[in-house]
Amino acid sequence: MFKNYKDLCDVVSLLVYCPSERCYLFTKEASGETWLPSSKCEKNCWKMTAHKINFELFGIDAGTNCHPLRVYKIWLPNHSLNCVYHAVYKVAIKADVKKRLKYKAGMRNRLQWLNMSELERQKAHSNLRSPEVIAFALMTNGELKDSDKDSEVESGSLIEICEENIVIGQDVAGGAVAMASPNLQLLQTAGYTREDQIRIYREFVLMVYPAIYMSVNIFSQFMVDLGWQRTQCQNLFRAADVTGRGGLSFLELMLWAAALEPATQHTGIPAEIRCRYIFRYFDSNRDLKLEYVEFKELVAAARAARQLPIDALSVARDADVCLRQLGMQPNSQLPLAEFLRGVGELRLRGTSSLLRAPRSISAYIVDLQVREQETSQPSTSTTMKIQAGAGNKVESGPVPRPSYGSI
């Protein structure tokens, strides 16, 4: 929907649901992700925009009963607007109206009716633009339970995402208080200043807005742009998705980036945070235990990082020695606590080199935003000197920003 940060504006989404058939109307984006029918706000009026979306879907059958469901107020640093709003409306329709849905040119294959089980299936297959669409569906019928609510985001009809609960610092306040201490140490070890946090937040908003979570698809594209192989992205996302929500919040992405920085020291609390990411990367079923084959994959990666042979015999020998030193039988599962103990007691070496980004993520984002600023202004020179993660390189001509998909 937005290719440039400066173009961000209010967005209105409409959740259409049919109570008698217990299903909801969604759009399928070009990326294949499921989202709500949405539009940039027109004439500075959310309700009018919601009614327009409704009319485009159902024509004269559209009612006038669009009601606010939830509004997000999202802080925008270094923007002409102090914030933008994502206003989500809901409208209930009858079964006969559902059958008269208007399919505009190019929309027939994009509009789809889904019930809750189908929506959960979409989530399981990583096809949601953001997991919050499930919360929207539950809210329409008053079925959103405390267990379905996100502890990181306040509940209610108005949700504010502002500087006070986004930026972590010595005087941290708001939603980040509970996790401030270890996370602050990680950011400090990575060398992330307040300005670095704001740059990452700005990039995050551009990639995910009007959603508030980063999908698997967008995350994967971001990782590929950083230099990872696409085949690694599923494991990378599982490692980064600490809660198993199916979408990353800004805080989760920022801590993930800090943990992966090439310069982040692998000692103390930051090392434990990094090891938990490493463990989830190899824990394919998220049961907090590494199967023997998964542990051997980790050992092989650690040996490769130390430039040691990774033949099956050498890897199995190292894995068995480590398990015996931890008082465990060979071929047994390795719980998270025992893995952390093994790293702490230096029984498993090489983890300090695992999960290191191919380049500095903070430097990459600086590059993106410098390019965006320079290419948006007339320039007499077509050559830009860009500082990359490990050194300097020269890029010629305007460099397009990566495309993360749009509505």
N, C-alpha and C positions, 0 to 999 in steps of 0.2 A: 504493500500500500504506500510505503514511503521509502524513497531511495536516499534522501538527504535529511540529516538531522534538523536542519533549519525549516524543513517543510512540515514537521510534525504539528498536528492540530487535533481538535476533539474528534472522536469517532463514536458513532452510535451503532450498536448491534441489536438485533431483534431475535429473541428466542420464541419461535412459533411452536405451540404444542397442542395436541388433540387429546383432551382428557379421556374421552370415551375409548380411544384406541391406545392410550398411554404411549404415544410416540412423539418425536420432536423433529423439526426440520433443520437440517444442517447443509452447509455447502462443502464441496470438495475442492480444495485449492489446487493450483497447477502442480504443487509439490506432492499432491496426493493426501495432504493433511485435512482433517475434518475441523470445521470452524462454523461460526454463526454467520448468517447474512449480515453484512456490515456496510457502512458508508461513512465517508467523511461528513461531519456535521454541516448542515446547510443553513444559511441565514442565522447562524448562532443560536439555533433552536433544536434541542435534542428531540423533543416530542414530535415536532413536525417532521424531522428526519426519520424517526421511527415509523410514523404513519406513511411516509413516502415509500419506505422499504416494504411495508405491509401491502400498500396499494400495488406496487410493482409485482408482488407475488400473487395477489388474489384479485386484482382489478376491482370491479364494483362489488364483489363479494367480501372485500376487506371491511372489517368492522372498525370502530373508532375506539376500541377498548385496549389500546396499548398502555401498559402500566410499567413504571420503573421497577426493575428487579434489583439492580446493584449499580453503583457508580464508583469508579476508581479515580482518585485524584493523584496524578503522577507528576512528581517534581521534575523539572527540566533545568539543569544547570547550564549557564552560558547560552541561553536561548532568549529570543525576543519575548516569549511567553514564560511566565514563572512556572506554569504547570499546564498539563493537558488533562482532559477528562475522557474516560471511556465509559459511556453511559449504556448499560444493558437494559433493554426493555423486554417485556414478555407480552404475548397475546395468545389467548385461547381461542380455538376454532372448533367447529363441529365437523363430524366425519364427512358430511356431504360437501362442505366447503373444502376440506382437505383434498377431495377428488378433483376439485376445479382449480388446482394450482396452475398458475400461468408459467409456461416455460418460454422464456425469451430466447432469442437466438444465442446459441452457444451455452445455454444454461441447463439443458435437459440432462446432461450427464454430470452436472455439478451439484444439483439439488438431490438430497436423499433424506428419506424418513427413517429414523432409527429409534428403537426402543432402548430401555436401559441396558438390557443384556447385550444388545448389539453395540451400544456405546462402550460398555466395558470391554468388549472384544476388540474394538478399535484401539482402546488404550493399551490392551495387552500386546497388540501388534505395532505399537508406537506410531499410530496413525493420527493422533490428536494434535492439533496445533498447540493446545495447552490443556493440561488436566483440569483446569478450572471449568471447562464446559460441562463436566459431570456435576460439579457443584451447582451450576446454573440450572441444570435439569432437575436436580433434587430440590432446589429452592422453589421451583414453580409449583410443586405440590406440597410444600412444607415438610419434605422428607429429609432435609439436611440435618443429620444428627451430629452431636459433638465429636463422635469418632471420625466423621467425614471432614471436619473442619481442619484447616491448616494452622498448626500452632505458631508458624512463623508470620502469618498474616492475620490481623485482627478480623473478627467476624462482624456482620451487620450489613446494612444496606449501603453505607458509605465507607470506603476503605481508602486511607491516605498512605501514600508512599512518598515520604519526604526525606529531606537531608538528615533530620534527627534520627530516623530509624534506618538509615542506609549507610552512612559513613561511620566507620569504626575509628575511634581515637582515644586518647587518654581520658577525655571527658565524655566518653560514649554515653548516649542516652537512648531512650525509646526501646524499640524491639530488639536491638542488638545487645542489650545489657547482659542477659543471661550467658551469652557465649563470648563476652568481650575478652576475657583474660587470655585463653589459649589462642583465640583467633588473632588478637592483637599481636601476640608474640610471633605468630606465623607471618603476618603482614610485615612486621618490623624486620624479621629475618630475610624476607624476600625483597626488602628495600622499598616497599610500597608506601608512598606518602599519601596525604589527603588528596593531592592533585592526581595521583595515579588512580586512586579509587574512583574519583569523579570521572576521569577519562574512560575507565572500564564501564562504569555505570552508564555513561552517555552512549557508549557503543552497544551495551546490552539493551537499552531502551529502543534504539534504532532497529536492532535485530528482531525484537519480540513484540513490540507494541503493535496493536492494542492489547495483546495478551500480557500477562505479568510473569509467565514462566517460559523458559527456553525449551523448545521441543527437541526430540532426538534428531530430527532432520536438520534443524538449524544448528544445533550443537555439532553435528557431524561435519557440516560444511565449514564451520568455524575451525574445527580441528584440522581438516584437510588443508585449509588456507594457511594454517600454521606449520604444515609440513608432515603431519601424521598420515599414515596410510588409511584409506577408507575401511579396509578390513579390520582395523583396530578400533574403529569408532564405537561399536557396540560395547566392547569391554571398557573403553574409556568412559562412556556415558554411565555404565553401571557403577563404575568407581566414583564418579562425580555425584551421582544421584544418591546422596547419603540417606535420604528418607524413603527411597523407593517410590516416590510420588509419580514419577514418569515425566517430570519437567523440572528444570533447575531455576531456582530463584536467583536474584542478583548476588546475594550473599554467598550462595553455594558456588556460583560461577567464579566469583572473585577469590574465594578461598582455594578453589581448585586451581585457578591460574597461579596464585602465590605458591602453592605446593609444588607446581610443575616448573617454576622458574629455574633455569640452569644454575643461578647463583644462590638459591635458597639452601642454607646450611642444613645438613642432615644430622642435627644434634638436638637433644632435649625434647621439649614438647613439640616443636615443629617436625622433628623426625618421627614422633609417634603418629602425628596427624598424617604425614606422608605414608607411613607404613600401613595405616588403615586404608588409605586409597589404594595402595599396592595390593593389599589383601583382597579388597572388593574387585579389583581388576581381574584377578584369577579365580575368584569365587563365583563361578558361572550360575549357580542356582541360589545364591544369596542366603545360604543357610548358616553363615558364619563359621563354616568348617571347610577346609581345603581337602578334597578327595586326594588320594595318593597321586593320581595322574595330574591333578591341578597343581599339587605341590611340586611335582617334578618339572612342570612347565615354568613355575616360578624359579626353581633352582637353575634351570637351563638359562633363563633370562639373566639371572644374577651372574652366572658363569660367563655368559657372552659379554656382559658389561665389563667383566674383568679380563676379557680376551683369553679365556680358558676354553679348552675343547668342550663341545656340547654333545658328544656322542652319547648314546643311550646308557652305556655302562658307567661312564664317568658321572653322569647326572644322577643315576640311580644310587651309585655309591655315596655321593654327597648327601642325597636326600635321606638315605638310611642312617648315615652317621649322625646327621642333625637330629633325626627323630630319636635315636638311641640316647644321645646326649641330653635330650629333654625328658628321658625316662619313658619313652613311648616305643611301641613295637613297630618294626618296618611295615610298610603297606597300610598303616592306619591313617585315619583322618587327623588333620591338624587344626585344632580350634584357634580362633583369633588370639585369645589370651596367650596360648603357648607360642604362637608365631611371634607375637610382640616380645615375649620373654626370650625367644631364640635370637632375635635381632639384638635385643638389649645386652645379652650375654655374649655377643659376638660369635654365636654358633652358626649363624647364617650371614655370610658376607656378600657384599655386592649390591645390597638394597639401596645404598645411597645414590647409585647410578640409574636405578629404575625409575620409570615415569618422569623423565626429564623432557621438557618440551624441546623440539628441534631448534627453536629460537626463543628469545625473550618475548613473552606475551605482552608485557607492558610496552616494550619497545615497538612491537608490531602494531599495537593500537595507536601509539604516537604517530607512526608512519601513516596509518590509514587517515587519521584526522588531519595531519599536515597536508597530505595529498588532497583530501577533500577541500581544505581551505584554499590551497594554491590553485587547484583546477577550477574552483568556482569563481576565481577572480582573474581578470585579464592579465596576462603576463607577457613580457617581451622575450622571455627565455623559455625554451621547451625542455630544458634540462633541469632536473631536480636532484639534489644530493640527499639521499635518504639514509639515515643511520639505522642499520638493522641490528639484530640481536648481538652478533659477535663482532661486528665491524662496520665499515662503510662500504656502500656500493652506489653506483650511479644508475638511475632509471631515466630513460628518455621519453619525453612526451607525457601527456596526461595518462594517469593510471586509473582505470575504472575501479570503483568500490565493488567488492564481492557482492553478489546478489543472494540474499537469504530467503527469497520468496515473498510473495505479496498476496493480498486478498483480492 
